[in-house]
Amino acid sequence: MFVDVVGTTQTPILSFVLSWFTLMDCQGALDDAERPRHRPFLIGVSGGTASGKSTVCAKIMELLGQNKVDHRQRKVAIISQDSFYKVLTPEQKAKALKGQYNFDHPEAFDNELMCKTLKDIVEGKVVDVPTYDFVSHSRLEERITVYPADVVLFEGILVFYPLQVREMFHMKLFVDTDSDVRLSRRVLRDMSRGRDLEQILSQYTTFVKPAFEEFCLPTKKYADVIIPRGVDNMVAINLIVQHIQDILNGEICKWQRGSINGHGRSFKRTISEQTDLQNGASSTKRVLLEPSTRPH
């Protein structure tokens, strides 16, 4: 018997079937951003300029086997604080091209956009991250889409400086590399961007080094794990990778990850504390995996 689904006369069974299909259609039409998402484990990675933050994050991604996974399917994502440099005025850009603009000061970053983006990430939303061009010192129109992931690494020289950002992290890493090594790396990097040696050294002594000592180095005390020598310290890297792998495998409870209330401070134990508890030792907040090689 043919039944007109638009008509007013429907059997209870037909009404149930129609309601079910209507519900399924509505759910299928939901945008990805509207679907419920679990909260990711947010890791902050800080350290001085050219300390190896990006390299450490890339190595973690590689050891987890995520570097060759399609970006839509990755369980681990990396975002750089460099993406959130402010859009410069013509006067500021002219100074930047001469090496006379301070990119290492907290005010150089668009902290409002950075906080909003991180909050969206914590809520499991798809976000568009700005792209910054270091040659022209400008924000490009092109944006990078970051899809929800189980673990998100956010790296930058001052990611621990703003309180609002620092409190979002479930774990905080500080890459501690010798200042001479960092300077040599920065010289090579900036020369590859078309800058001359005199300008690089002048910018380093005028802005980079003082800003590191005033803004970046003091935030080292907030780190849960300090990684001397960066990616060369594979003991530290492997410990961190194992911890992240435990998170991906679901071996760390949701209450430890802060997924109940969304605050990074609800993360209960750092790597050092878990190891201490297993060994029967007293817990500490921070672990220095190897003696620092910094001369000061």
Secondary structure, DSSP 8 states (H G I E B T S, - for coil): ----TTSS---HHHHHHHHHHHHHHHHHT--GGGS-----EEEEEEESTTSSHHHHHHHHHHHTT-TTS-TTT-SEEEEEGGGGB----HHHHHHHHTT-S-TTSGGGB-HHHHHHHHHHHHTT--EEEEEEETTTTEEEEEEEEE---SEEEEE-TTTTSSHHHHTT-SEEEEEE--HHHHHHHHHHHHHHTT--HHHHHHHIIIIIHHHIIIIIGGGGGG-SEEEETGGG-HHHHHHHHHHHHHHHTT-S-HHHHTTTT--GGG----HHHHHHHHHT----S-EE-S------
